[in-house]
Amino acid sequence: LDFIVEDMWVSLDKELILAIPMFLLCGGVMTKGSTARRLIRIASSLTGHLPGGLGVAAILSCGVFGAISGSSVVTMLAIGTVIYPAMKEAGYSNRFALGTVMSGGTLGIIIPPSIPLIIYGIVTETSIIDLFLAGIGPGILLVILFSLYSVWANRKIRVKRFELCEVTAAFREGAWALMMPVLLLGGIYSGYFTATESASVALLYAVCVEAFIHRELKFADLHGVYVEAIKLVGALFPLIAVALSLNLVLTENRVPVAMVALIQEWFTSPLAFIITVNLLLLAVGAVMTTNEAILILAPLLMPAALAFGFDPVLFGIIMILNLEIGYLTPPVGLNLMVAMTAFRQKFGELVIAALPFIGLMLVALVLVSWFPWISLGLVR
């Protein structure tokens, strides 16, 4: 027990863990400010002339915002609270608007930087930079699938004309907001920033832009942002400490070795293994939160995945994609729970609204599992 308590402290004494509260604070600052509204205006000016263009704008805005915040719920609330009323006013069905906002929010955990990817990297000692790179392809694939569905499902809704002056005005107003993901991801992949340094740069940039350039953020607002971030960190960090200490106990008792032997006895091929793991993770995602599932299952499943020849980075992306679907599946779908309060909708209505998008996410999961280059193309 003495070693476990000591290991819990050592587990949290990692520089990488600092990135988590930084990204949470960054997302909170931008939600309080006007970044989301400016990103939405840019996206809608580019897609407003397409059938379902406002839905496409919502997905694109969630993708860009997710590339800054690293959080699903933060992305959904920041974009959704602005664009959901606009979609209803433009004639989109309530179910489609809800489904778009909720599914768009899930992009925040697959498009880098992603807090669940950071947690997976810490738990399995996998390169965070490689995981971030590997998340780009699946993230783009989901954006394309959601956007195509928006165009098809809303093909009868009237569209507005493309206006170059509106595009110019939108980019002029949102240039600083649009530079955030460029600065963040460019710094990471060029090697100028580590994941932790990029989080601190993103937070400093967000505060400066919102407080001094957009002037939408008052310093009094920062207190609320800090409190919300501290609540999330206070719930997450004890879980990380216990889970990483549990890894020590499991390793000392050779549980991963026994698990690998048992799985190899049950399954004779990598295909059977990955199909079973996908079904398991889909079921787990419906009853557990993403971070808890990663902390508990990643150390157990990773050795078996390596034994079957799976790349640890690819396996991490497959795991996150499965758990991403869990944000939209009852009974514990986090985006469903938050949307029920934020948009004042019945839980059953939200579940029905999410079904088409869950289907699209399952298609993306199959494609990424079957064609690893979608995820690993930028890594190798």
N, C-alpha and C positions, 0 to 999 in steps of 0.2 A: 504493500500500500504506500509505503514511503516513496518508492520509485515512481509509482503512478502519479502521486501528487506533484512530485518534482517534474515529471514529464509533462504534466498539464501546463505548468508554467513555461517550460522550454518550448512547448508546442505553440504558444501564443507569442513567444519572443522571436518572431520572424518578420523581417522587413516587408515581405510580400503582403502580410495581413493588413498592413497600414493602407493598402490600396482600397480595401473594402469601405471603411468609413469615409475615405476621401471621395470615392465615386458616389456614395449615398449623399454626401453633403453637396456635391456638384449637381446631382439631379434635383435636390431640394431647392438650391439657389435658382436654377433655371425654371423650375416649376413656379416659384414665386415671382420670377421676372417675366419677360415677354419673349423668350427664345422660342417656345413652342408656337406661339401665334405667328411669329415671323417666318418660321420654317413652313408652317401650313400655307401661308400666303405665297411663298415661293413655289411650293409644290402645286397648289391649285392654279396658279397662273400658267404653269407648264402643261397641266393635264385637264384643265377645265373644259377644253373643246372636245375631249374624248367622251364617248358614252361611259357612264360610271366614273367620270373624271374626278369627282370629289372623293369617291371611295379610293381611287388610285392615289390621290393626294394624301389621304389619311394614312395609307400603307407606307408611302414614301417618307412622310413626316415621322412616322413611328420608327422606320428604319434608320433615319438620320439621328433622331433623338436617342434611339437605343445605342447608337455608336458613341454616345456621350455619357449616358447615365449608367449603363450596365445593369439596369433593373427593369423587370417586366411591369410591376405595379406602377412605378414612377413614370414610365413611358406611357402606359395606358391612361393614367390620370392627367398627365401634362397635355397630351395630344387630344384625348377623348373629351375632356371638359370643354374644349374649344370647338372641336369639329363635329361632335355628336349633334348639338343643336343645329349647326349649319346644314348637316346632311338631312335632318328631319325637315327643315325649312325648304330645302331644295327638292323635296318630294321623294326621297329615298325611304324605303320601308323601315319601320322601327327595328325589325329583326336584323335586316342587313346592316343597318348603322351600328347596332350593338355588337353584332358579330365581327364587323370590321375593326371596331375600336378594341375589343377584347383580344382578338387574334393579332392585331398589329402590336399590341402591348407585349406579346410573347417574344417578338423579335428582339427585345431588349436583353434576353438571356442567351441568344445564339450569336448575334452580331457583336463583334468585339468593340470595346472592352466589356466583358461579361463577368459579373460577380460569381455566378455558379462555375464558370470556367476557371476562375482564379481559385475557388475552393477545391475543385477537382484537381487542379495542378498541384496545390499544396498537399492534399491528401495522398496523391499517387506519385508525387515527386516527378511530375511531367512538366516540360518546358511551357511556361505561360505564353511566351511569344509564339511558339508553334501552335498552341491551342487557339490563340487569337487569329492567327493566319488561317487555320483550318476552319474557323467559324465563318469566314467571309463567303465562301462558296455556297454552303447551305443557307446562309442568311439571304443572299441574292436570289437563290432558287425559290425560297419562300415568298420573297417580295414579288417575284415574277408570277408565281402561281396565284397569289392573292389578287394581284392587279388584273390578271387575265379573267379571273372569276368576277371581279367587280365590273369589268367592261361587258362581259356576257350577261350577267344578272341584271344590269341596269341599261341594257341596250335601247330601251324605249323611252328613257328619261331625256327630256330636252337638254341640249347642251348650249353653252355660250360660245361666242366666236373667240378665236385666238387673237389676242391683242398684244403686240410687241411692247407697247408702252407700259402695260400692266406688268409684263415680265421684267422689264427694266426697273420699274419702280419697286417691285417686290425684292429683286436682288439688291437694289440700293439700300432698302430698309433692313434686309436680313443678312447683309454681307458678313457682319461680325459674328452672327449666330452660325452661319454656314462655315465659317473658318474654324470653328471649334473642332469638329471631327477631323478636318484636314490637319490641324496642328497636332491633335492628340494621336491619331493613328500614324501620321507621317513621322512624328517623333519616335514612336515605338518601333516601327518597322525599319527606320533608317539607322536605329541604334543609338540615337541621341538620348533617349529616355529609357529607363526600365519601366515596368508596369507600375511600380509604386511612384516613381518620379512623374510619370505621365498623369497619374491621378492628382497629384499635388499641383502640377501645372494647369490641368483642366479646372480645378477648383479656383485657383488664383485668377485664371482667365475669365471664368464665369462671373466671379464677384466683381472684377474690374469692369467687364462689359455691361453687366446689369446695373451696377451702381453708378458708374461714371459716364458711360456712353449712352446706353438706353435710358438710364435714370428711372428704371421701373422698380428697383430694389432699394428699400430703405434699410439702414443698418439695424433698425429696431426689428425688422423682419427676420434677421439672422438668428435671433434667439429661438424662434419657433422651428427654424430649419435645424438648428443644432439639437434641440430636444427630440425631434422626430428621428434624426439620425442616431442619436444616443440610444433611443428605445430599441431600434432595429439591431444595433451593434450589441446592446446588452442582452438581447435574446439569442443572437447568433454566436457570439464569442464563447460562451460556456459550452455550447454544442460542439464547436470546433475543438476546444480543449479536451473534452471528454472523448470525442471520436478519435482524435490523434493518439490519445493515451490508450484507447481501446486497441488501436493498431499494434501498440507495443505488447499488450497482453496476448492478442491473437498470434503475433509473430513468435513470442516466447513459447506458446503452446502449439506451434506448428499447425494452426487452424487453416491458413491459406494453402499449405501443402496438402493437407487432407482434403480440402475443398476441391483442389485441382484434380486429385486422384479420383474423387467421387464423380466429378463432372465428366472426366475422360472415360469413366466406366459407363456412364449413362449415355453419352453422346459420342458418336464415332466420327463425326464430320464437323468442320467449322460452320457449315450452313445450318445444320440442326442446332448447333450451339447458339448462333446469333439469332435465329428465329425464336428460340426459347427465351433468350435474354430480353429480346424486344417485347415479347408478351409479358414477361415478368415485370419489366420496367414500366410498361403501360399500366399494368394493374397497380403497381406501387405508386406511380404518379397520381393515381386517382384517390389515394388514401393518405399520402404523405406529402409534405412540402418538399420542394426540390432540394434545398440545402441539406435537410435531414436525410433524404434518400441518398444523396451523394456521399455524405459523411459515413453512413452505415454500409452501403452496398459497394461503393467503389473499391475499398481495400479488399473485399471478398471476391469480387468478380474479376478484377484486373489480372491476378495471377493466372486464372483460367483462360482469360482472353489471350494473354501472352503465350500460353501453352498451345493454343490453337492457331497461333501465328498472326493474330491481329495487332496492328500498330496501336500503341497506347494512345496516341493523339486521335486516331480515327475512332477508337472505342470510346474515348471521352466525348467526342462530338455525337456519336450515336446515343450515348447515355443522356446527354443534354437534350437532344431532339425528342427522345421518349418522354423525359420529364417535362419538357416544354408543353407537350400535349396535355399533361396533367394540370396545367394552369386553367384548362377549359373543360375538365371532366369532373362531374360530381363524384363523391360528396364533398371533396376538400379542394376543388379548383379555386385557387387563390384569386384569379382574375374574376371569376364568377361572384365570389363573395364580395370583393371590393366594388365591382360594378353594380351589384344589388343595392349597395348603399349610395354610391356616387350618382347613379342614374335613376334611382328609385324605381327599380323594375322587380318583377317577381322572379324568383329563382328559376322556376320552370321555363319561363319565357327566355331567360338568358341561356339556358341549356339548349333549347331548340335553336336559338340564334347562332350558337357556336358550332352546331353539327356540320354544316358544309365546310367550315374552315378546319375542323378536326379531320375531315376526309382529305382535304388538301395537304395537311401536315403529315398524314399517314403516307400519302403518295411521296412526299419529300423524304420521309424516313426510309421508305423502300429504295428510292433512287440512291440516296447517300450510302445505304448499306450495300447495295448491289454494285455501285460504281464509285469506289473509294476516291478516284481522282477528283470528284466534285469537291471533296473536302481537302484532300492532300495535295492537290495540284499546285498550290502556292507554297506549301511547306517543303516539298522535295525539289 
